[in-house]
Amino acid sequence: MLESDMRLSGPTTGQRGARAASHIAVAVLASLTLAGCSIPLAELPSLGGSDPATAKDADGYMAVNLTPAQRPEKVLPPEERTKVENELIAARERQAAAAAAAAAATTTAR
């Protein structure tokens, strides 16, 4: 075979190596790009991340047929609720009065 025939027959060894290196680089970049879209390793079922106690719905809502767990504390009786509401109203009125007095003091000080 002539030297000119060898050049026309295909890529040289150096060109094959460069092509292989570019294919590897493309594969590495593609895998890194896709890794950004993956789930955390702790949530992979093969690593034991599918614990039903920590499993959650995709949208964060409970299933329709599930009822929430009962609260450990009891609901306030109406008398206590009225008392707490009145205390909160009184605290709000005290804060409003203090804010009005502070605003009046700053406007007269100018």
N, C-alpha and C positions, 0 to 999 in steps of 0.2 A: 504494500500500500504506500502511496505517496503521502508526503506530509500535508499537502493541500486536501487530500481526501479525508485525512483524519480530522481536520478542522471542521469539515462539513458534516461529519457523522454525528455530532452531538456535543454536549457541553464537556468541558475539560474537568479534571478532578477538582481544581480550585473553584470552578463555577458550581459544581455539584455541592461542594461544601458550603459555599455561600448561600445557595438556594436552601439547603437543609437548615442552616442557621436562621435564615429568614422565616422558614416555616415554624421552627421552634419558637422564635420570638413572637410570631403572630399567635401561636397556641398559648404561650404564657400570658400575653396581653389579654387575650380573650378570656382566659380563666380568671385573671385578676378582675376584669370588668364584670364578669358574671358573679364573682364572689361578693361583690358589693350588694348584690340583690338577694343574697342568701339569708337564711335565718340564723340566729345565734347557735353556736354549737351545743349549748345547754338544752336547747329545745329539740334536738335531734332524737328520734325514738331509739336509735341504735346506741345512744349514750345514756339511756335511762331518763331522758328528759320528758317523757310523756307521763308524768305523775298526775293522776286524776285530781289530786288535791290542789295542784297549781294550774291545771288546765283551765283555759278560759275560752269563751266564745270568740269568734273572729271580730264581732262588733261590740263585745263587752256586755251584752244584755243576757239576762237569764232566759232559759228556755221557757216556752209558754206553759208547759205542764208542771213546772217546778214552783213551789211556794217558798218564800223566804223563811229562814230559820226564825224561831221565836226569840224575842229579845229577852235577855236575862233580867233586866230591870222592868218594873211595872210602870204603867202610865200614871201620871199624877192625877189625884182626885180633883174634881172641879174646884173645891175650896182652895187647895194649894196652888192650882193653876191661876186662879183669879188673884191670889196673893202675889205670885211671882210677876204676873202681868202688871199689877199696880206698882210694884217695886221698880220694874223696868221703865214704866211711864214716868215715875217720879225722878228716876235717874236721868232720863232724857230731858225733862223740864229743867233740872238743876244744871245740866251741861249747856242747854240753850241759854239759860239766864247768865251763866258764867261767860259764855262766848259773846253775848250781847254786851255785857259789862266790859269785857276786854276790848271789843270793837269801839265802844263809846270812849274808853280811856285813850285809845290810840288816836281817835279823831280829835279829841279835845287837847291832846298833847302837841299837836302840830300847830 
